[in-house]
């Protein structure tokens, strides 16, 4: 699903008067999520899942072009863990 498709769904399901308002709402949610994760906070949507920041250790990798071994530096990444309701919905 693309952002435009998600905006269309928000527009129709929330009954907003314009798609521009739906896009503004989606942008506000994404910005808030980004700010919270950048600050190292976890974000939980009950029934859907949670986002959290985890430390990834430095590790060995391989340059696919040259085949040379390289060291990928440590860093922080966002991790999503699905909630029970989402897992159940995906089972069918």
SULZINOR-V926109 format. One record per residue. N is the residue number from 1. RES is the residue in one letter. PSI is psi in whole degrees, 0 to 359 (NA if undefined). OMEGA is omega in whole degrees, 0 to 359 (* if undefined). Layout:
BEGIN
n = <N | N>
res = <RES | RES>
psi = <PSI | PSI>
omega = <OMEGA | OMEGA>
END
This chain:
BEGIN
n = <1 | 2 | 3 | 4 | 5 | 6 | 7 | 8 | 9 | 10 | 11 | 12 | 13 | 14 | 15 | 16 | 17 | 18 | 19 | 20 | 21 | 22 | 23 | 24 | 25 | 26 | 27 | 28 | 29 | 30 | 31 | 32 | 33 | 34 | 35 | 36 | 37 | 38 | 39 | 40 | 41 | 42 | 43 | 44 | 45 | 46 | 47 | 48 | 49 | 50 | 51 | 52 | 53 | 54 | 55 | 56 | 57 | 58 | 59 | 60 | 61 | 62 | 63 | 64 | 65 | 66 | 67 | 68 | 69 | 70 | 71 | 72 | 73 | 74 | 75 | 76 | 77 | 78 | 79 | 80 | 81 | 82 | 83 | 84 | 85 | 86 | 87 | 88 | 89 | 90 | 91 | 92>
res = <X | X | X | X | X | X | X | X | X | X | X | X | X | X | X | X | X | X | X | X | X | X | X | X | X | X | X | X | X | X | X | X | X | X | X | X | X | X | X | X | X | X | X | X | X | X | X | X | X | X | X | X | X | X | X | X | X | X | X | X | X | X | X | X | X | X | X | X | X | X | X | X | X | X | X | X | X | X | X | X | X | X | X | X | X | X | X | X | X | X | X | X>
psi = <134 | 170 | 318 | 320 | 322 | 319 | 318 | 317 | 318 | 316 | 313 | 320 | 326 | 349 | 33 | 150 | 332 | 157 | 332 | 321 | 322 | 319 | 320 | 319 | 315 | 316 | 321 | 320 | 315 | 318 | 318 | 319 | 315 | 315 | 317 | 315 | 322 | 331 | 0 | 10 | 157 | 150 | 125 | 130 | 105 | 128 | 339 | 305 | 187 | 149 | 138 | 161 | 130 | 150 | 131 | 126 | 158 | 147 | 163 | 142 | 185 | 132 | 116 | 335 | 316 | 338 | 1 | 145 | 142 | 162 | 122 | 122 | 158 | 156 | 177 | 141 | 154 | 137 | 134 | 132 | 117 | 148 | 172 | 315 | 322 | 317 | 315 | 321 | 328 | 340 | 335 | NA>
omega = <178 | 178 | 180 | 178 | 178 | 176 | 179 | 179 | 178 | 180 | 184 | 183 | 182 | 180 | 180 | 184 | 180 | 176 | 179 | 177 | 177 | 179 | 177 | 179 | 179 | 179 | 179 | 178 | 181 | 180 | 179 | 177 | 180 | 181 | 180 | 180 | 178 | 178 | 178 | 180 | 172 | 177 | 183 | 172 | 184 | 180 | 181 | 180 | 182 | 176 | 175 | 180 | 178 | 176 | 175 | 182 | 174 | 182 | 178 | 176 | 180 | 176 | 184 | 181 | 184 | 183 | 180 | 174 | 177 | 175 | 176 | 186 | 176 | 179 | 178 | 178 | 176 | 180 | 177 | 176 | 181 | 178 | 183 | 182 | 178 | 178 | 180 | 180 | 181 | 179 | 177 | *>
END
